[in-house]
Amino acid sequence: MSEQREQVAVQEINITSEAAKEIKKIRAENKILESHALRMGVKNNGCCGLSYVLGFDDKAMETDKVFQTEGLTVYVDFASLAQLSGATLEFITGPDGSGFKFNNPNDQRSCGSDDSGCGSSGCGDSGCCG
């Protein structure tokens, strides 16, 4: 018996050319086979919003969405798919260094303007609530 999953309306997940170039560079520097795809995922961190997961994987799981963009094969698990819908992965360089950044319209921090509850949940101590 196959498991039926709820249909999720998903917008495109984008990777900028700069991010794709950096991902390919990391893969080459670490001698990761080109057959390994980029795996993208998210974890919910309560009032701190979403935490993003990037890595390489040698095979897709049955529950993954698989797509091609910017010369990369990308795996996204079904649980992360809706949360990454419409997101763009960028590679940015600035005075504080460089790194990957997700611009994600679905990442809404749940702290109110008064940050109520953030300190008690630990989020305020990490600085993610503003």
PyMOL commands that set and color helices and strands:
alter all, ss='L'
color gray80, all
select helices_A, chain A and resi 17-29+46-48+78-84+118-121+123-126
alter helices_A, ss='H'
color red, helices_A
select strands_A, chain A and resi 14-15+37-44+50-57+64-69+72-77+88-94+97-103
alter strands_A, ss='S'
color yellow, strands_A
deselect
rebuild
show_as cartoon
